Amino acid sequence: MSRLRSAVHKGKRARLEVVETAKPNRKTSATVVKDEKTTKDASLSTYHTFPDSTAVVRLRCQLLYWYDQEKRELPWRTLAMTESDLNIRTYAVWVSEIMLQQTQVATVKDYYNKWMKRWPTVQDLAAATLEEVNQMWAGLGYYSRGKRLHEGAQKVVTELKRQMPQTVDSLLKHLPGVGRYTAAAIGSIALGEVTGAVDGNVIRVLCRLRAIGANCTSPAVTEALWDLSNMLVDPERPGDFNQAMMELGARVCTPKAPLCSQCPIQSHCHSYHKVHVKQGQNSRKLLVKLDRKPSALPDIEDCTNSGTCLLCPTEPWDNDLGVQNFPRKPAKKPPRVERTLTCVVIRPGEKGEEEYLLTQRPNKGLLAGLWEFPSLLLEGESSEMKQKGALCAELGRMLGTHLTESCFYYVGEVAHVFSHIHQTYVVHSVYLKDGHTQTQPENMQWLTRAALQEAAVSTGVKKIVKLYDSVKSRNEQTSKDGSKKRTTGIKHDKKAQMSKKPRACAAGGGSRQLSLSSFKTVKEGSC
């Protein structure tokens, strides 16, 4: 309780700092450029803001008291609280915020701990290679984030004399991949700058608190939410307040099935109040006996400019949604569908281990700089023979040799969903003889299975390896031939069960192509 009384006392002193609009009475970052007309139009009603300074102080106290009792112990929070070196603290928070972009906390924890153990300072990260960074990032997704961290670290070392930026504006200016939210989060948590921070969780909390139901990606709503966040942030504990808002959105004010009964700031929530008023109104409609009177429910204030307000919902209230009426998001565009032809290429290694061919993706675009199996984007539908022909031509070009379609074996398909692409990998395999692997351009490498497991590859590639191993293992188990086989090739064919074993595929050779309708291991040909 002493903490609560202290917070209240601090809040009283801060009342004069709260103004009646959604704009904080303090210096604003020069980079925050607002459309004055949009902001004016969006602020016509006090219903969507906090005109009562006492309510603001009370909300801060209630939220921070809850946060102090309920916050999760996370490695980046611990480091931010205990690290006295400002440079290291800023770097550590920066790394955590980049990793947490569109990635769940549970997934990030292990990656963060490994990253900070390997590169505890910005100088350590700058000295690493991009290949090492990609390898550490593999499996975390959105791979451009790791590349930007690396680029930013090198920029800090070479251009900023090894000193991390120390203001929100300089963070935005100097660090690639750092936008408005990330700069505000780093600034408030690591540097103590009094600034709000609006991420997806905070958007949801604020929209429900002030019944903001318009498209939350619109400019009017975006600026109103930043104004609200800047006004509400506790000047004594800006970093803790911003993290408390995010924590509330992540654990209580969730997208689905929010735990309103556990919300520490429920009394300030317009949407929660509105749900109960609507329930009361619906109950009155169901009453059929004139002598029964429902208990009186307090009236709820509505936006006086409803119908013209840029923050009010444009869709009617849905009783089934309750507080989830806020916020309303625009319908997402369906991800585009792509099919990619991929080949697992194997050769015998120098020490008897099999080696796998990987090629490096371009430095820009999807999965930039990562390694993958040789791949081709499929345009429209194509037969299995055409797919093998395309792979045969592409690998022949890459390796500077001549191959035949009969050396390629269909493995199966792997689905992988990116944020904007529904990708299907159509997987084949081929086993090459030494004579066909003499050429090796710079963007290609041969890796043993152990090295492949540690390489900077995407989750999609890991799924392909898993499928390949699964089919290979299944073929071994269903084989009726007791003789020892080489099993790197994969056959799927009922007719193959009765056929003679095919001859080894030599370059330009012509062994008979078998159909591929069932899983049956035969002695595999090689090219």
ChimeraX attribute file (.defattr): number of C-alpha atoms within 10 A of each C-alpha:
attribute: neighborCount
match mode: 1-to-1
recipient: residues
	/A:1	7
	/A:2	7
	/A:3	12
	/A:4	13
	/A:5	11
	/A:6	11
	/A:7	20
	/A:8	17
	/A:9	13
	/A:10	16
	/A:11	23
	/A:12	14
	/A:13	10
	/A:14	17
	/A:15	15
	/A:16	10
	/A:17	15
	/A:18	21
	/A:19	15
	/A:20	15
	/A:21	17
	/A:22	24
	/A:23	18
	/A:24	21
	/A:25	14
	/A:26	12
	/A:27	8
	/A:28	14
	/A:29	13
	/A:30	8
	/A:31	12
	/A:32	10
	/A:33	9
	/A:34	11
	/A:35	10
	/A:36	9
	/A:37	10
	/A:38	15
	/A:39	20
	/A:40	12
	/A:41	14
	/A:42	20
	/A:43	22
	/A:44	17
	/A:45	18
	/A:46	16
	/A:47	18
	/A:48	26
	/A:49	22
	/A:50	21
	/A:51	15
	/A:52	13
	/A:53	20
	/A:54	14
	/A:55	15
	/A:56	20
	/A:57	23
	/A:58	16
	/A:59	21
	/A:60	22
	/A:61	25
	/A:62	17
	/A:63	18
	/A:64	24
	/A:65	17
	/A:66	17
	/A:67	19
	/A:68	12
	/A:69	8
	/A:70	12
	/A:71	16
	/A:72	10
	/A:73	8
	/A:74	11
	/A:75	15
	/A:76	20
	/A:77	18
	/A:78	10
	/A:79	15
	/A:80	21
	/A:81	11
	/A:82	10
	/A:83	14
	/A:84	10
	/A:85	9
	/A:86	15
	/A:87	18
	/A:88	20
	/A:89	23
	/A:90	23
	/A:91	23
	/A:92	26
	/A:93	22
	/A:94	25
	/A:95	20
	/A:96	22
	/A:97	16
	/A:98	17
	/A:99	24
	/A:100	17
	/A:101	14
	/A:102	11
	/A:103	13
	/A:104	12
	/A:105	14
	/A:106	10
	/A:107	13
	/A:108	15
	/A:109	17
	/A:110	11
	/A:111	18
	/A:112	20
	/A:113	15
	/A:114	12
	/A:115	18
	/A:116	19
	/A:117	10
	/A:118	13
	/A:119	17
	/A:120	15
	/A:121	18
	/A:122	26
	/A:123	18
	/A:124	14
	/A:125	23
	/A:126	21
	/A:127	13
	/A:128	15
	/A:129	11
	/A:130	19
	/A:131	15
	/A:132	13
	/A:133	19
	/A:134	26
	/A:135	18
	/A:136	19
	/A:137	23
	/A:138	21
	/A:139	18
	/A:140	19
	/A:141	17
	/A:142	20
	/A:143	20
	/A:144	19
	/A:145	20
	/A:146	23
	/A:147	21
	/A:148	17
	/A:149	24
	/A:150	22
	/A:151	17
	/A:152	21
	/A:153	27
	/A:154	20
	/A:155	20
	/A:156	20
	/A:157	18
	/A:158	13
	/A:159	11
	/A:160	13
	/A:161	9
	/A:162	17
	/A:163	19
	/A:164	24
	/A:165	20
	/A:166	17
	/A:167	19
	/A:168	24
	/A:169	18
	/A:170	15
	/A:171	21
	/A:172	19
	/A:173	14
	/A:174	16
	/A:175	20
	/A:176	17
	/A:177	17
	/A:178	21
	/A:179	13
	/A:180	16
	/A:181	18
	/A:182	22
	/A:183	23
	/A:184	27
	/A:185	26
	/A:186	28
	/A:187	28
	/A:188	26
	/A:189	25
	/A:190	27
	/A:191	22
	/A:192	18
	/A:193	20
	/A:194	25
	/A:195	31
	/A:196	29
	/A:197	28
	/A:198	26
	/A:199	18
	/A:200	14
	/A:201	18
	/A:202	25
	/A:203	25
	/A:204	26
	/A:205	24
	/A:206	24
	/A:207	27
	/A:208	23
	/A:209	23
	/A:210	23
	/A:211	27
	/A:212	29
	/A:213	23
	/A:214	22
	/A:215	20
	/A:216	23
	/A:217	13
	/A:218	13
	/A:219	16
	/A:220	23
	/A:221	24
	/A:222	16
	/A:223	22
	/A:224	26
	/A:225	26
	/A:226	23
	/A:227	21
	/A:228	21
	/A:229	24
	/A:230	24
	/A:231	27
	/A:232	26
	/A:233	25
	/A:234	26
	/A:235	21
	/A:236	15
	/A:237	16
	/A:238	25
	/A:239	26
	/A:240	21
	/A:241	27
	/A:242	28
	/A:243	20
	/A:244	22
	/A:245	26
	/A:246	22
	/A:247	19
	/A:248	26
	/A:249	22
	/A:250	19
	/A:251	15
	/A:252	19
	/A:253	24
	/A:254	17
	/A:255	17
	/A:256	10
	/A:257	12
	/A:258	17
	/A:259	12
	/A:260	15
	/A:261	9
	/A:262	13
	/A:263	18
	/A:264	18
	/A:265	17
	/A:266	16
	/A:267	12
	/A:268	17
	/A:269	19
	/A:270	21
	/A:271	23
	/A:272	20
	/A:273	20
	/A:274	19
	/A:275	21
	/A:276	16
	/A:277	17
	/A:278	16
	/A:279	13
	/A:280	16
	/A:281	13
	/A:282	12
	/A:283	11
	/A:284	14
	/A:285	8
	/A:286	8
	/A:287	12
	/A:288	8
	/A:289	7
	/A:290	6
	/A:291	7
	/A:292	9
	/A:293	9
	/A:294	11
	/A:295	8
	/A:296	8
	/A:297	13
	/A:298	11
	/A:299	9
	/A:300	14
	/A:301	10
	/A:302	15
	/A:303	17
	/A:304	12
	/A:305	13
	/A:306	13
	/A:307	11
	/A:308	13
	/A:309	20
	/A:310	25
	/A:311	29
	/A:312	24
	/A:313	19
	/A:314	15
	/A:315	10
	/A:316	7
	/A:317	15
	/A:318	11
	/A:319	13
	/A:320	9
	/A:321	12
	/A:322	18
	/A:323	28
	/A:324	23
	/A:325	22
	/A:326	27
	/A:327	22
	/A:328	18
	/A:329	13
	/A:330	11
	/A:331	6
	/A:332	7
	/A:333	7
	/A:334	10
	/A:335	13
	/A:336	12
	/A:337	11
	/A:338	15
	/A:339	19
	/A:340	17
	/A:341	21
	/A:342	25
	/A:343	28
	/A:344	25
	/A:345	21
	/A:346	22
	/A:347	24
	/A:348	15
	/A:349	14
	/A:350	9
	/A:351	7
	/A:352	8
	/A:353	13
	/A:354	16
	/A:355	22
	/A:356	20
	/A:357	21
	/A:358	24
	/A:359	19
	/A:360	19
	/A:361	19
	/A:362	13
	/A:363	12
	/A:364	9
	/A:365	10
	/A:366	13
	/A:367	19
	/A:368	16
	/A:369	22
	/A:370	22
	/A:371	25
	/A:372	24
	/A:373	22
	/A:374	20
	/A:375	20
	/A:376	17
	/A:377	12
	/A:378	17
	/A:379	10
	/A:380	7
	/A:381	9
	/A:382	9
	/A:383	8
	/A:384	14
	/A:385	13
	/A:386	12
	/A:387	21
	/A:388	22
	/A:389	16
	/A:390	16
	/A:391	25
	/A:392	21
	/A:393	15
	/A:394	16
	/A:395	18
	/A:396	16
	/A:397	13
	/A:398	15
	/A:399	16
	/A:400	14
	/A:401	16
	/A:402	15
	/A:403	25
	/A:404	20
	/A:405	23
	/A:406	24
	/A:407	26
	/A:408	29
	/A:409	26
	/A:410	21
	/A:411	26
	/A:412	15
	/A:413	18
	/A:414	19
	/A:415	14
	/A:416	14
	/A:417	13
	/A:418	13
	/A:419	11
	/A:420	12
	/A:421	13
	/A:422	15
	/A:423	18
	/A:424	19
	/A:425	24
	/A:426	23
	/A:427	23
	/A:428	24
	/A:429	23
	/A:430	24
	/A:431	25
	/A:432	20
	/A:433	15
	/A:434	12
	/A:435	11
	/A:436	18
	/A:437	16
	/A:438	10
	/A:439	13
	/A:440	13
	/A:441	10
	/A:442	8
	/A:443	12
	/A:444	19
	/A:445	14
	/A:446	19
	/A:447	20
	/A:448	16
	/A:449	14
	/A:450	10
	/A:451	12
	/A:452	19
	/A:453	12
	/A:454	12
	/A:455	20
	/A:456	24
	/A:457	23
	/A:458	21
	/A:459	14
	/A:460	19
	/A:461	21
	/A:462	16
	/A:463	16
	/A:464	26
	/A:465	18
	/A:466	13
	/A:467	17
	/A:468	22
	/A:469	14
	/A:470	13
	/A:471	20
	/A:472	20
	/A:473	15
	/A:474	15
	/A:475	21
	/A:476	19
	/A:477	11
	/A:478	11
	/A:479	15
	/A:480	12
	/A:481	12
	/A:482	6
	/A:483	8
	/A:484	7
	/A:485	13
	/A:486	12
	/A:487	16
	/A:488	23
	/A:489	27
	/A:490	29
	/A:491	28
	/A:492	22
	/A:493	18
	/A:494	15
	/A:495	14
	/A:496	20
	/A:497	18
	/A:498	8
	/A:499	11
	/A:500	10
	/A:501	12
	/A:502	15
	/A:503	14
	/A:504	16
	/A:505	23
	/A:506	20
	/A:507	17
	/A:508	12
	/A:509	15
	/A:510	14
	/A:511	16
	/A:512	11
	/A:513	13
	/A:514	16
	/A:515	14
	/A:516	18
	/A:517	13
	/A:518	14
	/A:519	21
	/A:520	24
	/A:521	28
	/A:522	25
	/A:523	21
	/A:524	21
	/A:525	24
	/A:526	20
	/A:527	23
